[in-house]
Amino acid sequence: MRILGTSTALTLKRNAEGEPASAPAFTLDVHAPSMRLDDVLDQGQAEAAAWSRPGLLGARAIELDEDGSPIGFGTEIGAFLRLDDLQPGYAYGHLDRSIIMNPNQVNARIVFPVTTFNTVITGHKIDYILYANNYEEIDDDHPVIEKFNTPEWALDVFRNGAVMSKGTTTSTGLVHSYFANIFGPPEYREIHENIAKNHFSSFFKTGVFVGQMRTRLGIRGYEVSGPAEAAKELLKIIGA
């Protein structure tokens, strides 16, 4: 089972022919022999998928197989994490196998090598695609995990790209960007729209669970309990 949890969903990269191609932010592969995170949000925002960072297998490309089912692929063999998102002292216990970048600056990053190249290049079928919503409260009308009923509804949420920034760079408060990404999709919006429509249509036709997960990571006071509750709800849904 493979879960794609993202606030960018389809970011653009170039294929071997030099043409823009689609790529998601990150996925969770429950059955992968080893798992890791690739965090591509470079805006210093409160990444809404931090609830399960240690268990995320990064994927930067989605392809559709002959049946139209989404297959996810990764591109790196290390977990690329924001230093401030780790428990205090955790990084120092892994100095022998990690790379810390700009530790004295805002939005410092750390890289852990945690999987193999063979794992990264192996495609895995994706069963769940979730928009990482880190800014909304939970109530009867706004459950922790909400399933989208139509591709149009899903695309509206992903296009809106709402993310609560914690001010780790120049962004603060609730910000919006096309597919929650300032690189790729906005620069090739017309091309990206065609890719997104085609992929989301295939997601629904093949029975992929498409929705959003409210982690409340960007809401003061819920930085820990919000992601924990979201993770527990996700485990219930997938039957783990």
C-alpha angles and dihedrals in degrees: 000000000000127000124197110204113179149139092206101041098176117029121171126250132158125260128215091281092054094250121132113262133184126259134173126223103241144329141203116228108194094192100041114122089235132008137210145164132248109191112194100171102116097175096087091243125153095268105225095213096060088107089087104022097136090055102046123113107207119234126182101176136049121197128181116231125218090281093050093252116144117249120194128213131184131215108201136050098215138072110246106203139171106247093221091057093064124085113269110275095010095112092051090060089061102044091120092065107024140080118220117199123202095343091175094054138074115275094018115185137211129198124210121188102221110151143031133262091243090059092049096052095045112099118228127194113250117226102174132036115188132181108224103233109188100164110058128087120233123246140137092291095041110049124188091254119025124187119220114227099202138029088239092058091048093048092050090057095044093046092050088058097194115182131165107233118209093205097253088142130007095308121092135173126003109344132181130210132160105279087349091281133107093197127067108351097059091045093052099026098149092049092043092051092058091048093047095048092049094047097045090048089054092047091059095040092054095046099252113162105244119184146104133275120212108215097165087214091143094050116094112249095021100072091114108018094045097058090041092055091046091052092051091050091050091053090053092052096049091043096239 
